[in-house]
Amino acid sequence: MSKTLRTVAVIAGAVALVAATGGAALGAFAPGLAGTATLGATGISAATLTTVATVASVASTLASIGAQLTAKKPPARGTINQVIIAAEPPSPYIIGRTYSGGVLRHDVGYGATLKKVKNPYRGMVLVYSVAGPLLGLEACYMDYAAIPFSGGAATGYYSGFLYRDVRNGLASETALTPHFAGMPNWTSAHKLSSKAAILWNGLFDKDGKRFASGWPTSGAVWEGVMTYDARKDSTYPGGSGAHRIADETTWEYSQCPGQHALAYVLGLFRNGKKVFGVGLPPDGIIVQDFVTLSNICDANGWKVGGVLYEPGDRWANLKRILEAGAAEPMWRGGKLGLRFNAPRLSLYTLTANDLADEDVDVTAQQTWAARLNGIRPKYRSEANKWEYVQSDLVSIASYVTEDGEEKIEEQQYDLIQQKDQAAQIAAYKLLNGRELAPIVVPCKPHMRHFGPGDMLTLDLPDHGLGGIDAVILKRQIDPARMIVTFTFMSESEGKHDFALGRTGTAPPTPALTTGEDRDDIATAIIDQTNSQLLIQNSYPVGLSISSNNVGGTSANIVLSSHTRRYTDRDVAITGATITGLVNATSYRIYYDDGDRSDTTPAFIATTTAQDAYLSTDHPDRHFVGIITTAAAGGGSTGGSGGTPPGGGNWDIP
C-alpha cells in the first residue's frame, strides 16, 4: 500500500471512530485535528463527519479517493504531433513510418546583435526516438508543410534562415553541430548515441517575414526502429537469413505489427542496459505465435505506425502494438504468446467422453455492453496533419435488428494509420463480441496436450453445444484431481472473410442448441437406428447368383431379378451383371440403399473377409450373397444369397 493510501485508510478509520463517538474520539485518534474545521487535505469538516449517518458510505467514498490517488499514471498520449517540453520527459520510440513533434532536450537563443536583433539565432535539439538506429529521416515539416533541404540548409522560403543537422541514432554518434557557431552549453561532447535527433538552427530577421510570428509548429517524418524477423533467421526452424534474435545489429526496418510486438517484448538494449521495451528472454516467449501474426499481417496488408513512450504501462503499450494486428497477448504455460484472429483448423472434436464431470459452464451470450453493433474507428491520418480522425461507421445490420437498437461506440486505434485497416479491426471487435464466451469445460487428463490458441470442435449436445468450433482462451490444471479445465470462446465460420471485406454478409450470432434442436437430433438418431434394424433384418427372395468365364481372362457375376423383403415392405430389385472380376475368386456382393426404395441399386462385388460385418461405418449397406467366380476356361458356377452369419450387414469398405 502506498503512503497516500495508508493515509486514506487512517482517515477512513477516523471516520468510523468519530461516527461512533459523536466526534469525542477525534482528538484521541488524531490530536492535531481535534477542534479543526476540516480533516486534513480531504476538506471534510469534523462537524460533517459527526453527522454522517452511514459510516460505510463515507469509508467507501474515501476508499474511492484512495483508488484515484494511487491509480497508475497513464502513458503519455495525445502529444505526438506537438513538441514535448518537460524537465523529465518520457522517452519516445518510433514504430514504422510516422510523424512526430519530438522531445525538446535543448533550446537557446544566442549570437551577437544582428540588425538590432539581440540573440538572432535559435538552436533547438529534439530527440525523436530512442533505441536507434532508425532507418532514416524522410522529411522535416513546418506547420505540417514539408521543407525542402539541400544538405543541411533549407531551400525555398526558408533559404538562409533555417538549417538542420540530423542523427539517425547509431550506437555511437557524434554530437549534432549547429550551423551558426557559438551555441551555448552545446559542445562536441554532447552526444546522443542511439537516439534519433535533429538540431534545428534558425535565424530571426526583424526586417523580414521569416519567424515574424514566432517559430512554427515543427516536426519530422521518420522511418523507425529495427525489428527481428524469425523468418529471416537461419537458426530458427524454417527461417532463412542473417537475423539473430540476440543481435540487434542484424535486425531490419519493418512496419509489421507482429515483428514490432516481438521486438518490444524482447526489449531494446544498449551497452547491456535496457533502454525500451519489456525485456523478456527468448525462452519466455512463444516466438512461433509472433511469426504466425507476422504472416497474417503481411497477408492482410496491416501495418503499425506511431510513437510509444516510457516510462509508462508496458502491458498497455504491447496491447497497442498488437491491436494493429487484431491480436492480444496471452500467457501459455508460463510463456508469453498471442491470441490472434485468423482462419484455423479444428484439432480435435471434444465429446462427453472427454469430460471429467458434467459441470460444464456455458454462457449463452456475452454482456449487453460487450455486444456492440457499430463502431466508429479513429485512426491517425497523414492527410489530416497526422491527427486522429473518425472513419466511416462500421456496423452490422443484422446485429442492429437483433438488438432492436443501435449500440455504437467510438474506438481509437493509437498505432493504426490506414483507414481500411481500422475498419477491419473494428469489424473483428464487433464479431468477437457476439461469440459465446466464456465456455468452461472440465476435461480428463489426456486433454492436457491442448492449450490457449488451439481450436477444438465442441460436440456436447446435452450442454447446448452441438458441434461448434471454439478457441481455447485459458487452461488450468488441477494436479490433485488430474482435471484440465479449459475456457473457450466460440469461433464462427465466415467471420474472417467478412471482417477483411471479402464478403458482404456477417455470420449469424452463435447460439446454444435448443431443446427443439436436441429433440430433432434425437429423432434423427432414432429414425436412423430403426432404419438400420430394418435393413439388417431384410433378405432377398427369389434371387439366383451365377458366374461365367469371359474369354478365359476374367469372369462376371449375374444377379437375377428378385424381391428385397423388409418387415414392413417388399421392394422389387432388377437383376444386373457385374463384370471384370477375377476368375476362381470368392466375392461378397452388396449395395447401399438408405431409403429402402431403390429398384436398380449399384451392386458391388468385393473380396473383403466374410467375418467383417455389422458395419457402423456403412449403416445403409445391404448384403446380397456370396459366390466364387468361374475358373479360367471353365463353365459357370452358382452362389448363395441371404443374410450373413448372425444377421446384419457385411462390413465392406
Summary of the structure (lengths in Angstrom):
residues: 653
radius of gyration: 38.4
end to end distance: 71.1
largest distance: 128.8
contacts: 2040
relative contact order: 0.07
helix: 24%
strand: 32%
